[in-house]
Amino acid sequence: MKIGGYSHFNGITFFCDNFKLKGTKKKGKIEYDIEWIIPPKFLRKLENKFILGGLSTAYYQWKVLDRKVRMVLLLLVGVYFAEDITDLSNVYYRVDQLMDPYFYYILAVIAMVLLLNYKKILQVFRYHGAEHKAINCYIEHGHVDPYLIKKASRFNIRCGSNITGIFLLLYLPLWFLNVESIGIIFLLFLTSIQIIKILDKKKYPWDKYVQLLQWITALEPREEELAIAVGTFNQLQKAHQLYRSKIIESRRYVPS
């Protein structure tokens, strides 16, 4: 079973080969929401290909994100392409003129918002740690329970933080050289995924350096976050087992 996850403000989303299952805590109760994320056939064929296999990983990472996050990312990509199609320098100049007198006020507001929401931000990072613990627990034991998950590591080599860190290292020379190409950026992203896949095959001495960002982004979870991780992952596993059993039954059935 392919497994991965994504943490958010009020819970965790886990995904497998065919669907994602979102567990959120609302009014003291855990609510679950399941959604199909079956990739196109051509992506499944590319899954084990060198570099190109990253397209499948990117697909799952994209599908598991909340719709609001996807909309923001699409907007940013749209702005990037708009710069190539039209001259936005005048727009940037006007915006800069308007914002320049209030620059420090804007920074102060951003800092205030972060301070007011620091508890929620820390909880997202704890959910992230709980997500990793559930995945690592499943990989090691084949199932997840409240006892075993506590012993699992909160670090995971396939974490998106690691992909981001490697991508930034690869992109840094291009940034200094002022190379801007969406094609090159996407190729570096796929290369970063491939590097993580190679590192995931066995343990290396430099793994601890690759996972440096996770000391911040994947904190040690509390009982609350662990309970949501266990409940959500077990719901995903049950749904996957039910799906597999239905597939096996359909293959055994022979019409008379």
N, C-alpha and C positions, 0 to 999 in steps of 0.2 A: 504494500500500500504506500503510495507516494504521500508524504505528509509535509505540511508546512503551516505557518501561522502568521497572525498579524494582531498586534495589541492596539486597543483604542481606549478612550476615556472611561467607558463603563463596562469593559469586558474584553473578550478574546475571540478571534475568529480562527478556526482551524480549517484546513482544506485537505482533500485527498485527490485521487485521480479524476473524480467525476463531479464532486460537489464541495461546497464550503458550508460550514455550520457556524453560525455566529451565536455566542453566548453573552448576554448582557444582563447586568444586575439592575432591576427596576423595582423600587419599593420593597427592597429586602428579598425579592425573589429572582431566580435566574430564568430568563426567557430565552428560548432557542429559535433560531430562524435558519432554514436550510435553503440553498439555492444551487441549481445546476451550473457547473463551469466546465463542461466537456470541451476540450480543445478541438479544433479542426483536424482532420486526418493528416494533412500535410505537416502539421506541427508535431504530431505523434511520431511520424516517420523520421523527423529531424532530431528527435529527442536525444539520441545517443551519438549524434554527429559532432565532430570537433568544432568548436566555436558556434556553429549554427544551432547546436542543442540549447544554447542560451535563449533562443527565441521561445522555446517551450517554457522555460523558467520565467521569462519576462511575461509571458501570457498569464501564467498562474498568479504571479505577483500583481499584475494589473487587475485581474478579475477579483482577487481577494480584497482589494482596497474598497473603502466606502465610496459611494457615488459622488459625494461632495468632494472628496480628495481627488478623485479622477477628473472632476470638472475643473478644479484649480490647476491640476497638471496640464490638462488640455489647453487651458487659457494661457499658461506660461509658454507652452509650445507654439500656440497661435501667435503670441507676441513675437517670439523668436523668428518665425517665418515672415511675419509682417515687416520686420526690419529689412529683410532681403527684398521684399516686393516693393515697399514704399519707403520713402525717406522720412523717418520719424525723428530726425535730429531737432527739428523745430518744435515738435511736441515735447521732447525731453527738455529742451531749453526752457520752454514756458513752465513746465512742471517744476523744474529746478528753481526758476525765479520765484514761483509761488511758495515753494517749500523751504527755500534757503533761510528766510528769517525765522522760521519755526523749527529748524532742524533739531535743536537741542530739546525743544518741547516735545517733539515727536519721539525722540529717544527716551525722554522721561516717561511719556505715556506707555511706550512699549515695555520699558522696565517695570512700570507700575502694574501693567496687565500680567506680566510674567510673575511678579511677586504675589499678586492676588490669586493667581492660579497655580502657584508652585506645588501645592498639595496634589492637585489633579495631574500635573505633569509628572510628579514623582510616582503617582499611582500607575500611570501609563507605563513607566519604566519597570515598575514591579510586576505589572501584567506581562510585560515583555519577558521578564525573568521567569515567571510562572509558565509562560508559553514554551520557553526553551526547556524547562524542567520536564514538562509533560512529554514533549517530543523525545528528549533524551531518555526518559523513563520507558517510553514505548519501544524505542530502538533497543534498549538493553534487556527489557523483560517481556516485551510483547503485549503488555497491558499497563494501565495507569491506575493507581489507587492512592488514597490519602497518605499511606505510610511510605510507599516507595518513592513517590514524587519528591518528598522532602530530602531524600538522599541524592537525588539526581543533580547534575551540574546545571547552573543557570547560564552557562556559556555554550554556544553552538557555532561551529565553524561555518555553517551555511547561512548564518544570519545576514540579513540585509545590511546591517551596519558594517560587516566585513567587506561586502561587495562595494559599498559606498567608499570605504577607506581605501581599498585597492584602486577603485576607479579614480579617486582624487589624486593618488600617487601617479597613476598613468597619465592623467590629464594635465598635471602641473607643468611639465615641460612645454606642452602645447600652449598653455595659458601664457607662459613667459614669452613664447614665440609669436603670440597673438594669432594663433591658428583657430579659426572659428568655422566649423563645418558640422552640421547635424549628423552627416553620414559617419564622420570620424568619431564623433562623440558616441554614437550608437555602437560602432565597432568596438570602442574601448569598453563600453558597458558589457557587451557580449564576451569580450576577452576577460573582464573582471569575473564574470560568472564562471568561465572556463577555469580560471586560476583557482577559484573556490572549490570547484568540483575536483580538481587535482589534489588540493590540500585535504579534502574530505576523505580521500581514499586511505590515508594512514596518518599517524601523528608525526609532526615535524617539530624540531626544537624551536622554530620561530612562530609556532601557532599562537603563543601568548602575546606576541607583538601584533599579529594580525587581528587579534581579538581585543585590542586595547580599548576601542570605542565601547565595547560591551560593559566595561567597568562603570560606564555612565548610563548607557541606554538599557541595560538589563540588570536591574537591581534585585536584591534578594527579596522574594515575595513574602507577604504575610499569609495567615490562614485564609483570609477573605479572597485573595487573588488565587491561592492554590485551590480553593474549593471550586471556583469558577473554571479554572483550568481542567481539573479532574472531571467535573460534570460535563463540560463542553466537549472535551476529547472523547469521553466514553460515549456520548451521544453520536459523535462522528463515527466512531468505530462500530457501534451497533448499526447505524445506517449503512455503512459500507458493507458489513457482513450480510445484512438483509439484501442489499443490492446484488452482491455476489451470488447469494443463494438463488435469487430470482433468475439471474443470468444462467446459472447451471441448470436450473429446472427447465428453462426455455430451450436449452440445447438438448436436453434429454427427451423432450416431448416430440413425438413423431406423429403427425396427423394421419388418421386412418383413411 
